Amino acid sequence: VITSEGQINLTNIDLLKSQAKEKKLRVMIVDDDKFNHVILKNFFARLNIEVVEIAENGKEACQKYSNHLNSDDCINIITMDLYMPVMNGKLATQKIRELEQSKKLLKPSLVIIISGNCGESEIKECLDQNGMIKANAFLKKPTNIEEITSVILHHIESE
């Protein structure tokens, strides 16, 4: 991050790197575009966050998440694309929230929707904590490591 003074400020990234290692943060990337997998994997590697699953559609994501829930092998963070074949990101997030409720999870996963073309009403629908989807954050593509860092830090600090 280049600040107005022109200095490089890596404090947020450094802060998250140390917390990620301490908290053993684990992520599942859900996106049908393999190029996005590579970008996000690189971001998470730089942040000391282990990528434990990659899913190419919502149905696959729900299955993988369910397997982790059943093995007490938690996934703390999910990045979710909205527009995918088989099952879209909205329905997948809704089903993941239902799985968490059925397991009475005390700390549901941080769900970050990362999507390209979406309007304000769609963003509000995804983030409404009284609605069906209940995502925690919404980032527009293309996103960057600073935005992802900021969202994860905010979530950790509010726990």
Phi, psi and omega in degrees: 000128176260123182273175181298336178278355179086004180272153176270125184245106182255017187301315181298315180296315179298318180299312181294321179304316181288321180291323181297319180293315181297317183271357182052054182291139182227139186233149169243128178262126179239109181195142180273359182254115183298330177298320178294326176302313183298312181300310182294321177300319178296317177302309185293325176299317179294335183263005183063032178252124184282126174276111183260338179213150169228129179237144183260358174202169184295324181296315178298319180298315180298318180297313181294319180296317179300317178300319179291320178299319182288344180252011182053033184247077197293146170254120184273331188226139174230127170260131190232121171281151179273316189258102180221158175287170177070297176214129182283171184293328179295310181294320179298315180297318178301314181292324177296318178297322178294319177299316180297318179295318181295331178271358182053046180294130178285326179236090177299158179294151172282117178254118178250112177278130178236108186217157184273288189259104180205145181267174182302320183295323179292319178297314179300317179301317182292326186267350182297113183286350174259359182272199184271332190269310174058042173289157181268331183207159180225119177243139178271139175286144355282137177261177179220171185296327180294317179296315180297316179302313181300315180296314182293317179299315179302317180295315180298316182292333182272356180288000000 
